[in-house]
Amino acid sequence: MTPQNHNLYSHYQKQFIKFKNKPALRLIDNKTIYYKDLEKESAKIANYLRDLGVKIGDRVSVQVQKSPEALYLYLACLRAGFVYHPLNVGYKEHELDFFFQNAKPSLVVCDESNLEIIKNLALKNKISKVLTLNSDSTGSLLEEAEKCPSTFDTVHKENDDLAALLYSSGTTGTPKGIMLTHLNLSSNAYCLKNVWGFTDKDVLLHALPIFHVHGLFVALGCVFLSGASTFWLNTFNQNEVLSALPKCTVMMGVPTYYTRLLATNQMNKLVTKNMRLFISGSAPLLTDTFVEFEQATGHCILERYGMTETNMSTSNPLDGKRKAGTVGIPLPQIEIRITDNNGKLVDEGDIGNIQVRGPNVFNGYWRMPEKTSEEFTHDGYFNTGDKGIKDADGYISIVGRSKDMIITGGLNVYPKEVELVIDEIDGILESAVIGIPDQDFGEAVAALIVYEKNECSPEVEEILKLLKEKISNFKVPKQIVAIDELPRNTMGKVQKNILRDSFAMLISKSS
């Protein structure tokens, strides 16, 4: 008897074959990509990369713009048994250098516009292979892959084999590689497909980026396992989304998408008459947005909760009450508990630490066994670092993040990472980076700085210029304010709760 192949691609492939003549992607220019195209084009790339010398288990680092061809590359890595390592397109040289040092990829695929920087980093980090892939369907990867066979035998994988490596910084400022297995991704995709009712009749509006969990694993997993179609937008554009909505049945987005759509005053029941479901995640959805959206469209947004380490863990119900301000109940086969700092369960309605256990939870941090051990309890629960409350009906609300992470427009910003860069600037003694409320992005990055005495103090414009050279634009503070000193407790720890309160007042006075 042939052992079952647990490769995530083998799960997708069954639907690719079954629905081979069905549209998989519908593009804005009316071009259609069929399921058989996903199978064929990913096979060509898988063959080429294998012939190039990429081996099973090797990391493939990818920093390219969203495109159908980028999707082919992701699928090729899965089926060839490589470890897919997607990188935010906003990452700069300083950030990329760390990822290449740590992940040690055997291949980097980048946009041609960034080739010189990537080649220099590859040389520095002893990476022998660099290929290009551009959003206009050009680049050395596609040119060479086009010469290769359009069939490929999917590599056999076990449940615990690594499928993807995504990075998430911590409060220390050092990014951590999150090891996601084929089981993590397949089990969560099957679960979400079922609880959200995906079928081959659905058309998902896909405007999310594909360098993180939401757009890459959650959205595409639901589509590929059900044989649904996607209306594929390379970026989020309000007008394009409004035009596409009548042709779709489901939309996944971050809260910023929904606030921007509401701001157009064009969201109504006519535009959304064919929609059956709107899903929000990656950042907290404000109750006001939930209420306003329902009033405008007649649809209650379904909010869910997850993180890179756990994929999705909870969801408001498809059928049943969706409570504003909550992220719903635990998904099937996933256990969630809320504890105090001693690991004891808190009472209903009390704030505690959210811990998760299940097949969705990652395999550990890349090359960080001690950190992995620290983040798991003795009975196998992962400490998320989020604070939450469970109500009488079992619905969970996220009330804060003990790890101080900022989520702006659905993207994670880790204060320590930004603070380390600011503190290197001549004339700055120290800094504290916090998140402040923002109507558009949910949260905005803000920085309080303390200048060194008797030093030439850099202007805010100069600080911003230096930061933009070092870190991604979404991490660059939207506001920078100089203060005399940072508030600290008796242990010397900066009291960011005080800063958040007082900084909001500073903003209002300066605006």
C-alpha positions in Angstrom: 0.0 0.0 0.0 1.4 3.4 -1.0 1.9 5.7 2.0 -0.2 8.8 2.0 1.6 11.9 0.8 1.0 14.7 3.3 2.6 17.4 1.0 0.2 20.4 1.1 0.4 20.5 -2.7 -0.9 16.9 -3.0 -4.1 18.1 -1.2 -4.4 21.0 -3.6 -3.5 18.9 -6.6 -6.7 16.7 -6.2 -8.8 19.8 -6.8 -6.5 21.2 -9.5 -7.1 18.0 -11.5 -10.8 17.7 -10.7 -11.4 21.3 -11.7 -8.7 21.6 -14.4 -10.9 23.5 -16.8 -12.3 25.9 -14.2 -11.0 29.4 -13.6 -8.7 29.6 -10.7 -7.8 33.3 -11.1 -9.7 36.0 -12.8 -7.5 39.0 -13.4 -8.4 42.7 -13.6 -7.6 42.7 -17.4 -10.2 40.0 -18.0 -7.5 37.3 -18.4 -8.4 34.0 -16.9 -6.0 31.4 -15.4 -7.3 28.0 -15.1 -6.6 25.3 -12.5 -4.7 23.3 -15.2 -2.4 26.3 -15.6 -1.5 26.2 -11.9 -0.5 22.6 -12.3 1.4 23.1 -15.5 3.3 26.3 -14.7 4.2 25.3 -11.2 5.6 22.0 -12.6 7.9 23.9 -15.0 9.3 26.0 -12.2 9.7 22.9 -9.9 11.6 21.1 -12.7 13.9 24.1 -13.3 14.7 24.7 -9.7 15.5 21.0 -9.1 17.7 21.0 -12.2 19.4 24.2 -10.9 20.5 22.2 -7.8 17.9 23.3 -5.2 17.5 20.3 -2.9 14.6 19.0 -0.9 14.5 20.9 2.4 16.4 23.9 1.0 15.0 27.3 1.8 13.9 29.5 -1.2 13.7 33.2 -0.2 11.3 35.2 -2.3 10.9 39.0 -2.4 8.7 39.8 -5.4 5.5 41.7 -6.2 2.2 39.9 -6.1 1.4 38.2 -9.4 0.1 34.9 -10.8 3.7 33.9 -11.5 4.6 34.5 -7.9 1.8 32.1 -7.0 3.2 29.5 -9.4 6.6 29.8 -7.6 5.0 29.2 -4.2 3.2 26.1 -5.5 6.4 24.9 -7.2 8.3 25.1 -3.9 5.6 23.1 -2.1 5.5 20.3 -4.7 9.2 20.1 -5.0 9.7 19.8 -1.2 11.5 23.1 -0.8 10.9 25.4 2.2 9.1 28.6 1.0 10.4 31.8 2.6 8.3 34.8 1.5 9.6 38.3 2.2 7.7 41.5 2.5 8.4 43.6 -0.6 9.1 46.6 1.6 12.1 45.1 3.4 15.3 47.0 2.9 18.9 45.9 2.6 19.6 46.0 6.3 16.6 43.7 7.0 17.2 41.3 4.1 20.8 40.8 5.2 19.6 39.3 8.5 17.1 37.0 6.8 19.6 35.6 4.4 22.2 35.1 7.2 19.6 33.3 9.3 17.5 31.3 6.8 20.6 30.3 4.8 18.6 29.9 1.5 20.1 28.1 -1.5 18.2 30.4 -3.8 16.8 33.9 -3.7 14.2 35.1 -6.2 13.7 38.9 -6.4 12.4 41.7 -8.6 14.8 42.9 -11.2 14.7 46.4 -9.8 16.3 45.0 -6.6 18.8 42.7 -8.3 22.0 44.6 -7.5 21.3 44.8 -3.8 20.2 41.1 -3.7 23.3 40.0 -5.6 25.6 41.8 -3.1 23.8 40.3 -0.2 23.9 36.9 -1.8 27.6 37.1 -2.3 28.1 38.3 1.3 26.0 35.3 2.6 27.4 32.7 0.2 24.2 32.2 -1.7 25.1 30.9 -5.1 21.8 31.3 -6.9 19.8 34.5 -7.6 16.9 34.7 -10.1 14.5 37.4 -11.1 10.7 37.5 -11.3 8.9 40.6 -12.2 5.2 41.5 -12.0 5.0 41.9 -15.8 5.7 38.2 -16.3 9.3 38.7 -17.2 12.5 37.6 -15.5 15.2 34.9 -15.6 13.1 32.4 -13.6 10.3 32.3 -16.1 12.6 32.4 -19.1 14.4 29.3 -18.0 11.4 27.5 -16.5 9.6 27.8 -19.9 12.1 25.3 -21.3 11.2 22.7 -18.8 8.6 19.9 -18.8 5.1 20.7 -17.6 4.7 17.6 -15.4 6.3 17.0 -12.1 5.8 14.2 -9.5 5.0 15.9 -6.2 7.6 15.1 -3.6 6.5 12.9 -0.7 6.3 14.7 2.6 5.3 13.7 6.2 3.0 15.8 8.4 5.9 17.3 10.4 8.1 18.2 7.4 8.7 21.9 7.0 6.6 23.7 4.3 7.3 27.4 4.9 9.5 29.7 7.0 8.1 33.1 7.9 9.8 35.6 10.2 8.3 37.6 13.0 10.4 39.8 15.3 10.1 39.8 19.1 10.5 42.3 21.9 14.3 41.7 21.7 14.3 43.1 18.2 15.7 39.9 16.8 13.5 38.4 14.1 12.4 34.8 14.7 11.9 32.2 12.0 8.5 30.5 12.4 8.6 26.9 11.1 5.2 25.9 9.6 4.7 22.3 8.6 2.6 20.7 5.9 0.2 19.6 8.6 -0.1 23.1 10.1 -1.1 24.5 6.8 -3.3 21.6 5.5 -5.2 21.1 8.7 -6.0 24.8 9.1 -7.0 25.1 5.4 -9.4 22.2 5.7 -10.9 23.5 8.9 -11.5 27.0 7.5 -12.9 25.7 4.3 -15.5 23.9 6.3 -16.4 26.4 9.0 -16.7 29.2 6.4 -18.6 27.1 4.0 -16.4 27.4 0.9 -17.6 25.5 -2.2 -16.6 25.4 -5.9 -19.3 28.0 -6.5 -17.5 30.7 -4.5 -15.4 33.5 -6.0 -13.1 35.0 -3.4 -12.0 38.7 -3.9 -8.2 38.4 -3.2 -6.6 41.8 -2.7 -4.3 40.8 0.1 -0.5 40.5 -0.3 0.9 37.0 -0.5 4.0 37.3 1.7 2.1 36.4 5.0 -0.3 33.9 6.4 -3.6 35.8 5.6 -3.2 36.1 1.9 -1.0 33.1 1.2 -2.3 30.3 3.4 -5.7 31.3 4.7 -7.2 32.8 1.5 -5.6 30.5 -1.0 -6.1 27.4 1.2 -9.8 27.9 1.3 -10.0 28.4 -2.4 -7.8 25.6 -3.6 -9.3 22.9 -1.3 -12.8 23.8 -2.5 -12.2 24.4 -6.2 -13.4 27.9 -5.8 -12.2 30.8 -8.0 -10.4 34.1 -7.0 -10.9 37.5 -8.4 -7.2 38.4 -8.2 -6.1 42.0 -7.6 -2.3 42.6 -7.3 -2.9 45.4 -4.8 -5.8 46.8 -2.8 -7.5 49.6 -4.7 -10.9 50.8 -3.6 -12.2 51.4 -7.1 -11.1 48.0 -8.3 -12.6 46.3 -5.3 -15.9 48.1 -5.7 -15.9 47.0 -9.4 -15.1 43.4 -8.5 -17.5 42.9 -5.6 -20.6 42.2 -7.7 -18.8 39.3 -9.3 -17.7 37.8 -6.0 -19.2 35.9 -3.1 -16.5 36.2 -0.4 -14.0 38.8 0.6 -11.1 38.6 3.0 -9.4 41.7 4.2 -7.8 43.7 7.0 -9.8 46.3 8.9 -8.2 49.1 6.8 -9.8 47.7 3.7 -13.3 48.0 5.2 -12.8 51.5 6.6 -11.5 52.7 3.2 -14.4 51.1 1.4 -16.9 52.7 3.8 -15.2 56.1 3.3 -16.1 56.0 -0.5 -19.8 56.1 0.5 -20.4 53.6 -2.3 -20.7 50.4 -0.2 -24.4 49.5 -0.3 -26.7 46.5 -0.6 -26.7 46.6 -4.4 -22.9 46.4 -4.7 -22.8 43.5 -2.2 -26.0 41.6 -3.3 -24.0 38.6 -4.5 -21.8 38.4 -1.5 -22.3 35.8 1.1 -19.4 36.5 3.5 -17.0 39.3 4.5 -14.1 38.2 6.7 -11.7 40.4 8.6 -8.4 39.7 10.3 -4.7 40.5 10.9 -5.7 43.4 13.2 -8.6 44.3 15.5 -11.8 45.4 13.9 -13.4 48.4 15.6 -16.9 48.0 16.8 -17.9 51.2 14.9 -16.6 49.7 11.7 -18.6 46.5 12.3 -21.8 48.4 13.0 -21.4 50.9 10.1 -20.6 48.2 7.6 -23.7 46.2 8.6 -25.9 49.4 8.3 -24.5 50.1 4.8 -24.5 46.6 3.3 -26.7 44.4 5.5 -23.7 42.1 6.1 -22.1 41.4 9.4 -18.3 41.1 9.0 -16.9 37.8 10.4 -13.9 38.5 12.5 -11.4 35.8 13.3 -8.1 35.5 15.2 -4.7 34.0 14.4 -1.1 34.7 14.2 1.9 33.5 12.2 2.8 30.9 14.8 -0.8 29.4 15.0 -2.4 30.2 11.6 -6.1 30.7 12.5 -7.3 29.7 16.0 -10.8 31.2 16.5 -13.6 32.5 14.4 -17.0 34.0 14.7 -19.6 31.6 13.3 -20.8 31.4 9.7 -24.3 30.6 11.0 -25.0 32.1 14.4 -24.3 35.4 16.2 -21.2 37.3 15.2 -20.3 39.5 18.2 -18.7 42.9 17.5 -15.5 43.3 19.4 -14.9 39.5 19.7 -12.9 37.1 17.5 -15.4 34.3 18.1 -14.9 30.8 19.5 -12.1 28.2 19.1 -12.0 26.4 15.8 -12.6 22.6 15.7 -9.7 20.5 17.0 -8.1 23.7 18.5 -7.9 24.2 22.2 -7.6 27.7 23.7 -7.3 28.6 27.4 -6.9 31.9 29.2 -4.5 31.8 32.2 -2.9 34.0 34.8 0.9 34.4 34.9 1.1 31.3 37.0 -0.6 29.2 34.4 -3.9 28.9 36.4 -7.2 29.3 34.4 -8.8 32.7 35.0 -12.5 33.1 35.7 -14.9 34.0 33.0 -14.7 37.6 32.1 -11.2 38.1 33.6 -8.3 39.1 31.5 -5.5 36.5 31.1 -2.9 35.1 28.7 -4.2 33.3 25.6 -2.6 29.9 25.1 -3.3 27.7 22.0 -2.8 24.0 21.3 -3.7 22.0 18.2 -2.5 20.9 14.7 -2.4 24.5 13.6 0.4 25.4 16.0 3.9 25.8 14.5 6.8 23.4 14.9 9.0 25.9 16.7 11.4 28.8 16.0 14.1 28.2 13.4 17.4 27.4 15.0 16.2 28.7 18.4 15.4 25.6 20.5 15.7 27.4 23.8 13.2 30.1 22.7 10.9 27.4 21.4 11.0 25.7 24.7 10.2 29.0 26.6 7.1 29.7 24.5 5.4 26.3 25.1 3.9 25.0 28.4 4.8 21.6 29.8 1.5 20.3 28.3 2.0 21.6 24.8 0.2 25.0 24.8 1.7 27.9 22.9 1.9 31.2 24.8 0.6 33.7 22.2 1.6 36.8 24.1 -1.9 38.2 23.6 -4.2 39.1 26.5 -7.8 38.1 26.2 -11.2 37.6 27.9 -13.8 34.8 27.3 -17.4 35.5 27.8 -20.3 33.3 29.0 -20.9 32.0 25.4 -17.2 31.1 24.9 -16.5 34.1 22.6 -13.0 35.5 23.0 -12.0 39.2 22.9 -8.4 40.3 22.4 -7.7 43.2 24.9 -4.0 43.7 24.4 -0.7 42.3 23.4 1.8 41.6 26.2 4.6 41.6 23.6 3.7 45.2 22.7 3.4 44.5 18.9 1.9 47.2 16.7 -0.5 46.1 13.9 -0.8 48.8 11.3 -2.9 48.1 8.2 -2.7 44.4 9.0 1.2 44.4 9.1 3.1 43.6 12.3 5.6 46.1 13.6 7.8 45.2 16.6 8.8 48.3 18.6 12.2 47.1 19.6 13.3 46.6 16.0 12.5 50.2 15.2 13.9 51.5 18.5 17.3 49.8 17.8 17.6 51.7 14.5 16.5 55.0 16.0 19.0 54.7 18.8 21.9 54.3 16.4 21.3 57.8 15.0 23.8 60.3 16.2 22.4 62.8 18.7 19.6 60.4 20.0 20.0 59.0 23.5 17.1 56.6 23.5 13.6 56.0 22.1 10.3 54.3 22.7 8.1 53.2 19.8 4.4 52.7 20.4 1.1 52.2 18.5 -1.5 55.0 18.6 -5.0 54.8 17.3 -5.4 55.6 13.6 -8.7 55.8 11.8 -7.3 54.4 8.5 -4.7 51.8 9.6 -6.2 50.8 13.0 -2.8 51.7 14.6 0.0 54.0 13.5 3.6 53.7 14.5 4.8 56.6 16.7 8.1 57.3 18.3 9.1 59.3 21.4 12.8 60.3 21.4 15.2 61.6 24.0 18.1 63.7 22.6 21.6 63.4 24.0 22.6 66.5 25.9 25.4 68.7 24.4 24.9 67.1 21.0 23.7 68.5 17.7 20.1 67.2 17.6 18.9 65.8 14.3 15.7 67.3 12.9 12.6 65.0 12.5 13.0 65.1 8.7 16.5 63.9 9.0 15.5 61.1 11.3 12.8 60.0 9.0 15.2 60.0 6.0 17.6 57.8 7.9 14.9 55.4 9.0 13.5 55.0 5.4 16.9 53.9 4.3 17.1 51.2 7.0 13.6 49.8 7.5 10.4 49.2 5.6 8.0 52.2 5.1 5.2 50.6 7.2 7.6 50.5 10.1 8.7 54.2 9.8 6.9 56.3 12.5 4.1 58.5 11.3 4.8 60.8 14.3 8.1 61.6 16.1 8.0 63.7 19.3 11.0 64.7 21.4 10.5 64.5 25.2 12.9 65.1 28.2 12.9 61.5 29.4 11.1 58.2 29.2 8.8 57.2 32.1 10.1 54.1 33.9 9.0 51.9 36.8 11.1 51.0 39.8 12.7 48.2 37.8 13.8 50.6 35.1 11.4 49.3 32.4 9.8 51.9 30.1 6.1 52.4 30.9 4.6 52.3 27.5 1.1 52.4 28.8 1.8 55.9 30.1 3.4 56.9 26.9 0.4 55.7 24.9 -1.9 57.9 27.0 0.3 61.0 27.0 1.4 60.7 23.4 -2.2 60.8 22.1 -2.5 64.1 23.9 0.7 65.4 22.3 -0.6 64.4 18.9 -3.9 66.2 19.4 -2.0 69.4 20.6 0.4 69.3 17.6 -2.3 68.7 14.9 
